[in-house]
Every structure is written in C-alpha cells, then in structure tokens.
C-alpha cells in the first residue's frame, strides 16, 4: 500500500515538475507537449491512488475479520473454562462439564478433537453389545469405555 501511495506522490511531483517546465517553455507546441506529459502524470497518480484506496479497503476488511476472530476466541475461552478433561474408562479422556460425575452413558461428554478446534460436539454413547462406545458423529472419533452391557433387570 505504501508503494501505491509513494507512486501517487511521485506522480504529483512529476506533475509539478511538468508545470514548472510549462513556465520555462516559449512556444505553443512546447506548452502542448508539456501539458500532455502533465495529463499522463496526473492519470498515473490517479491510478496509484485508486490502488492505494483498494489496498486500504482490503486491510480494513482483514482487520474486521481478525477482530471478530478475537471476540470469538475470547468467548470460547470463557466457555472452555466450564469443562475439564475426565477419564472415560480405559485411559482415554474427553471433556466433561466441571462437577459432573463421569459415566459412560452420560450424554455430557464432549469430543476432545472437536474441543481443540473450538467446537462443542457431544460424544454419543452407543451400545456395542458387551461394551459402550462414546462416538463423535461430526469427526467420527470413538472411545471404548469400561462400561459393560447390563441385562434388563439392571444386573
């Protein structure tokens, strides 16, 4: 962007030099030639200023995007404070709201992979016959837990 501004300033300087040259010229033909050069330099300066304006707008858009990202990350940091890693069973860990007792069948587990990507995705308990699996449907992550299948009487 500074190059564009410097180009515009250079174009204006060249135009000023051309005006000074007009004052030094004696004939109408020479004046016409200098005027043509002056118009060309002013056109170049306008193009350079237009480029600088576009670059400035692009930089402003990028700044707005980055500011929104900072707000989103601050909001996520505040939300993440409500969760802690907990053992799901066989040494694997997932996020659980602070104060919630770990249970393989709990629907409160959050996927650690999605959590690292600033997303909250619940691990869904699935009965696989002799054991339970906590599964994240968005990223397909699975954790086999220590839970075992209970019969209908709860034994």
N, C-alpha and C positions, 0 to 999 in steps of 0.2 A: 504494500500500500504506500509505503514511503517512496518507493521508486516512482510510482504514478504521480505522487504529489511533487516530487523533485522534477519529474518530467514536465509537469504543468508549469512549475516555477521557471524552469529553463525555457519553456516556450514563451512565457510572458517576457522574460529577459530578452529573448531573441526579438520579440515584437518591439520592445522598447529600443533596442539597438537599430531595428529597421526604421523606426520613426526618426531616430537621430540621423540615420542615413538619408531619409527623405529631406530633412532640413539642409543637408550638405549637397544634394543634387541640384543641378541647374536646369536641366531640360525636362520637358513634359514626359518624354519617353523614359527617362531615368526614374522619374517620380512614379510612373505607372508600373515599372518593373519592381520598385521597392514596395509599392502598395500590394502587388501580387504576393511578394515574399511575406509581407506582413499578414495578409489574409491566410496564407498557408500556415504560418507560425501560430496564429490565433486558433485555427482549426485543430492543429496538433495539441494545443493547450486544452481546448475543449474536450477532445477525445481523452486526454490524460486525466482530466478532472472527472469525466464520466466513469472511467475505470476506477479511479480512487473512490468515487461515490459507491460503486458496486462493491468494492472490497470492504468499505466501511459497513455497508448493509450486511454483507456476509459475516463479518466479525461480530456485529450486533446480534445476528441470529444465533451464531455459535455461543455467544455469551449467555443469551436467554436459555438455550438448551442446557448449558452447563449449570446455570443457576437452578434450573428445575431439577436436574440430577442431584445437586447438593441437597435440595429440600427433600427429595425422595429418599436419599440415603440417610439423612438425619431422622426422618420419620421411621425408616426401617430400623435404625439403631435403637430408637426408643421402644419399638415393638419387640425387637430381639431380646431386650432386657427381661422380658416376661417369660423367657424359655431357658431351659438348661439341658445339657446332654444327659441322658439317662441310659442305663444298661437295659437292653430289650430282652436279654436272655443269654444267649451263647457268646457273650462278649461284644456283640455289635451294639452300637449306640445310635440313638435318634433323639430328636428334641421333644421335650415334654413340657407343658406349662409348669412353672415352678409351683410346688405344693401339691401336685397331682401324683398319686401313688402309681408306680409302674405296673401295668398289667398287659399281657399280650393281646387281650381282646379290647383294650381301650381304644377308642377312636380319636384320642387326643394326640397320638404320636405324629410328629412332623418329619418329613424326609430330610435327612442331613444334606443330601446333594442339592436339593431344591433350596433349602435354607441358605446354603452357601452362595446360591445365585440370587439371594434376596427375594425368594418366593416362599409362600407358605403352602405346602402341599401335604395333606393328611395321608398317613400310611393306613391303608385299609386292611383290617385283619381278615385273612382268608383261611378257611378250614381245609387242610390238605390231607385229611384222614387221620394220621397219627400225630400230626403236629400242626402248629399255626404258622402262617407266614404274614408278615406285615409288608404290604405292597404299595408302592407309589405308582399310580396309574400314569401321571404325566411323563416321568422319566424311566419307568419300568424297574426301578430299584426294588429289591426284595431282601427281607431279613427273616431268617428262620429263627423262631423263638423256642424257648424251652417248654412252651405250653403243650399239653397233650390233650387229645380228644376225650371229652367226658361223655359217658353214656347219658341217656335221657333222665336218669334219676339224679344226676349231678355227682356220681362217684368217680 
